[in-house]
């Protein structure tokens, strides 16, 4: 396999993002920032974040849930990431391939693999956390430090300045 120059790698990476945006649209996600695909759900935003490695033409996928009322000034990558799913002994047995190469068809394969990961790993994970009580009560809740902010939003409504911060961080037009 021929090594890619950095310009071609950047071009292919951008093509993966664009193709993935189309594939994830059917699952209700919108590409709201270059590396974020978001799906607002009431006082929460479910998101997929892609991290492109600097050392290889491949991605790590992060899943997460952001409370729109969260005071934290960065997006916490608080859900599972794809690392265990690209290694031998992957949960469920399937090993995903989030790499791309010089050959243009690897762009489509890479985007399809990421979309499949979101569908087969992400959607069941997000479904578990659709129960507000579980988000607040379970020790393994992805909200961790944002539980108080979520509870406050449920009881008193979200704070506009925090919603604006979440919108800015995730590239949302309006939450």
C-alpha positions in Angstrom: 0.0 0.0 0.0 1.3 3.4 -1.0 1.7 6.0 1.7 -0.4 9.1 1.4 1.0 12.6 1.3 -0.6 15.0 3.9 -2.6 17.0 1.4 -4.3 13.8 0.0 -4.8 12.5 3.6 -6.6 15.8 4.5 -8.7 15.6 1.4 -9.7 12.0 2.1 -10.5 12.8 5.7 -12.8 15.6 4.7 -14.5 13.3 2.2 -15.1 10.7 5.0 -16.7 13.5 7.1 -19.0 14.5 4.3 -20.0 11.0 3.4 -20.6 10.1 7.1 -22.8 13.2 7.5 -25.0 11.7 4.7 -25.0 8.3 6.3 -25.8 9.5 9.8 -28.6 11.8 8.7 -30.9 8.8 8.5 -30.2 8.2 12.2 -31.1 11.8 13.1 -27.7 13.3 13.4 -26.5 16.5 11.8 -22.9 17.5 11.3 -22.7 20.7 13.3 -18.9 21.1 13.6 -16.2 19.5 11.5 -15.8 16.6 13.9 -19.2 16.6 15.7 -22.4 15.0 14.6 -25.2 15.9 17.0 -28.8 14.9 17.8 -30.6 17.2 20.2 -33.1 15.4 22.5 -34.9 17.8 24.9 -32.5 19.0 27.6 -29.7 16.7 26.2 -27.7 16.4 23.0 -26.4 13.0 21.9 -23.3 13.3 19.9 -20.7 11.4 17.9 -17.2 12.9 17.8 -14.4 11.8 15.4 -10.8 12.0 16.3 -8.5 11.7 13.3 -5.1 10.4 14.5 -2.1 12.4 13.5 0.1 9.3 13.1 -2.2 7.4 10.7 -5.1 7.9 8.3 -7.7 6.5 10.7 -10.2 7.6 13.3 -11.3 7.0 16.8 -15.0 7.4 17.4 -16.3 8.9 20.7 -20.0 8.9 21.8 -21.4 11.2 24.4 -24.3 13.0 25.9 -24.2 16.7 26.7 -26.7 18.4 29.1 -27.7 21.7 27.4 -27.6 23.3 30.9 -24.0 22.0 31.5 -21.7 24.6 33.1 -18.6 22.9 31.9 -16.9 25.0 29.2 -15.8 22.0 27.0 -17.5 19.0 25.5 -16.9 16.0 27.8 -16.3 12.8 25.8 -18.3 10.9 28.4 -19.4 7.8 26.5 -17.7 4.8 25.0 -15.0 5.2 22.4 -14.2 2.8 19.6 -10.8 1.6 20.7 -12.0 -1.8 22.0 -13.9 -2.3 18.8 -10.9 -2.1 16.5 -8.8 -4.7 18.4 -8.7 -8.4 18.6 -11.2 -9.6 21.2 -13.7 -6.8 20.3 -16.9 -6.8 22.3 -19.4 -8.7 20.2 -16.7 -10.1 18.0 -16.8 -7.6 15.2 -13.6 -5.6 14.5 -14.4 -2.3 12.9 -12.0 -0.6 10.4 -11.9 3.2 10.6 -8.9 3.7 8.4 -8.7 5.0 4.8 -6.0 4.8 2.3 -5.0 6.2 -1.2 -7.7 4.1 -2.9 -10.9 6.2 -3.1 -13.1 3.3 -2.3 -11.6 3.2 1.2 -13.3 6.5 1.9 -16.8 5.0 1.5 -15.8 1.9 3.5 -14.4 4.0 6.3 -17.6 6.2 6.5 -19.8 3.1 6.3 -17.9 1.4 9.1 -18.2 4.4 11.4 -22.0 4.7 10.6 -22.3 1.0 11.4 -20.5 1.5 14.7 -22.9 4.3 15.6 -25.9 2.1 14.7 -24.7 -1.1 16.4 -22.8 0.2 19.4 -23.9 3.8 19.8 -27.7 3.5 19.4 -28.1 0.8 22.1 -25.9 2.9 24.4 -27.9 6.0 23.8 -31.1 4.0 24.3 -30.1 3.0 27.8 -29.6 6.7 28.7 -33.0 7.9 27.4 -34.4 7.4 30.9 -33.8 10.6 32.9 -34.0 8.8 36.2 -31.1 6.5 35.1 -29.1 9.5 34.1 -29.5 11.0 37.5 -29.3 7.9 39.7 -26.9 5.4 38.2 -23.3 5.5 39.3 -22.1 4.8 35.8 -24.2 7.6 34.3 -22.3 9.4 31.5 -23.3 12.8 33.1 -21.0 12.4 36.1 -20.4 16.0 37.1 -23.3 17.3 35.0 -26.0 15.5 37.0 -26.7 18.6 39.1 -27.0 20.8 36.0 -29.4 18.2 34.5 -31.5 18.0 37.6 -31.7 21.8 37.8 -32.8 22.0 34.1 -35.5 19.4 34.8 -36.8 21.2 37.9 -36.4 24.9 36.9 -35.7 24.9 33.1 -32.4 25.4 31.4 -30.3 28.6 31.9 -30.1 30.5 28.6 -26.4 31.4 29.0 -25.6 27.7 29.4 -27.7 26.6 26.5 -25.9 29.3 24.4 -22.6 27.8 25.6 -23.6 24.3 24.6 -24.9 25.6 21.3 -21.5 27.3 20.6 -19.5 24.2 21.7 -21.4 21.8 19.6 -22.2 24.2 16.7 -26.0 24.0 17.2 -28.2 26.7 15.8 -30.7 26.5 18.6 -31.3 23.9 21.3 
